[in-house]
Amino acid sequence: MLSEFKAFAIKGNVIDLAVGFVVGAAFGKIVTSFTSDILMPPIGLALGKVDFSNLFINLSSKHYDTIADAKKAGAPTLNVGLFLNTIVDFVIIAFAVFLLVKWINHLTGADKPAPPSTKDCPYCATAIPLAATRCPHCTSELKAA
């Protein structure tokens, strides 16, 4: 069993997956920093000097100026700004993954359509295999291509 596990762990796919996971985690941190430190401050400024990282709804009866103050006091809050930042993070990461997959498909040729495996019968217009010499639907004899 140990030798099977060793063979499994050393396979290229497992190592590729591990490297992809580590790179993906690092990429997620970069996107999170980009969103919260570079993208959202100008958007907040354009929307009337709103600090999205500190935008929250207080569910307690006391007033708190910041999320940090509310968390220190143990007050329940709905952290709307942090949620918006997370949504923007997700959209950026999803778009980057989309572009990466599209680029890889282009390089590998996976985006090209597969060659046809059927043709239409000239008599009954039913799809039949390319190598067929007789239509299985109308039994017409087909000319060799």
C-alpha positions in Angstrom: 0.0 0.0 0.0 2.9 2.4 0.8 4.5 1.8 -2.6 1.1 2.5 -4.3 0.8 5.7 -2.4 4.4 6.7 -3.3 3.7 6.0 -7.0 0.5 8.1 -6.8 2.2 11.0 -5.0 5.1 11.1 -7.5 2.9 11.1 -10.6 3.1 14.3 -12.6 -0.6 15.1 -12.2 -0.4 15.3 -8.4 2.6 17.5 -8.4 1.0 19.7 -11.1 -2.1 20.0 -8.9 0.0 20.9 -5.8 1.9 23.6 -7.8 -1.3 24.9 -9.2 -2.9 25.1 -5.8 0.1 27.0 -4.3 0.2 29.4 -7.3 -3.6 29.9 -7.1 -3.4 30.7 -3.4 -0.7 33.3 -4.0 -2.7 34.7 -7.0 -5.8 35.0 -4.7 -3.8 37.1 -2.2 -2.5 39.4 -5.0 -6.1 39.9 -6.3 -7.4 40.5 -2.8 -4.7 43.2 -2.3 -5.4 44.7 -5.7 -9.1 44.9 -4.9 -8.9 46.3 -1.4 -5.8 48.5 -1.8 -6.0 49.8 -5.3 -9.4 49.2 -6.9 -11.9 49.9 -4.2 -10.5 53.2 -2.8 -11.0 55.1 -6.0 -14.4 53.6 -6.5 -15.3 54.6 -2.9 -13.9 58.1 -3.5 -16.0 58.4 -6.7 -19.1 57.3 -4.7 -18.8 60.0 -2.1 -15.7 59.0 -0.1 -17.1 55.6 1.0 -14.6 53.3 2.6 -15.8 49.9 1.5 -13.6 48.0 3.9 -15.4 49.8 6.8 -18.9 49.7 5.3 -21.1 47.7 7.7 -24.6 47.5 9.2 -24.7 47.5 13.0 -27.3 45.0 14.4 -26.9 46.1 18.0 -28.4 49.1 19.8 -25.0 50.8 20.4 -23.2 53.0 17.8 -19.8 52.0 16.5 -17.7 54.1 14.2 -15.7 51.2 12.7 -16.0 47.4 12.2 -13.0 47.0 14.5 -14.8 48.8 17.3 -17.9 46.7 16.8 -15.8 43.5 16.8 -14.0 44.5 19.9 -17.3 45.0 21.7 -18.6 41.7 20.2 -21.5 43.5 18.5 -23.2 41.7 15.6 -22.6 43.4 12.2 -23.4 42.8 8.6 -20.0 43.5 6.9 -21.4 44.7 3.5 -18.2 46.4 2.4 -16.0 43.3 3.0 -18.6 41.2 1.1 -18.5 43.6 -1.9 -14.7 43.4 -1.8 -15.0 39.6 -1.9 -17.4 39.7 -4.8 -15.0 41.9 -6.8 -12.1 39.5 -5.9 -14.2 36.6 -7.2 -15.0 38.4 -10.5 -11.4 39.3 -11.1 -10.1 35.8 -10.3 -12.9 34.1 -12.4 -12.1 36.4 -15.4 -8.3 35.7 -15.0 -9.0 31.9 -15.0 -11.3 32.3 -18.0 -8.6 34.1 -19.9 -6.0 31.5 -18.9 -8.2 28.6 -19.9 -9.1 30.3 -23.2 -5.3 30.9 -23.9 -4.4 27.3 -23.1 -7.2 26.0 -25.3 -6.0 28.1 -28.1 -2.4 26.8 -27.6 -3.5 23.2 -27.5 -6.0 23.5 -30.3 -8.9 22.5 -28.1 -10.9 25.5 -29.3 -10.9 24.2 -32.9 -14.0 22.3 -33.9 -13.7 18.5 -34.3 -13.8 17.1 -37.8 -17.3 15.9 -38.7 -18.0 12.2 -38.1 -21.3 12.2 -40.0 -22.7 13.3 -43.3 -26.3 13.9 -44.5 -27.9 11.4 -46.8 -28.6 13.2 -50.1 -32.0 11.4 -50.4 -33.6 11.6 -46.9 -31.3 14.3 -45.2 -30.6 12.0 -42.2 -27.2 12.1 -40.5 -25.3 9.0 -41.3 -21.6 7.9 -40.6 -19.1 9.2 -43.1 -18.1 5.6 -44.2 -21.6 4.5 -44.8 -22.3 3.1 -48.3 -26.0 2.7 -47.8 -28.4 4.9 -45.7 -29.8 2.9 -42.8 -33.0 5.1 -42.8 -34.1 5.2 -46.4 -31.8 2.3 -47.7 -30.6 4.3 -50.6 -27.2 3.4 -52.0 -24.7 6.2 -51.6 -21.9 7.1 -53.9 -18.4 6.6 -52.5 -16.8 9.9 -51.7 
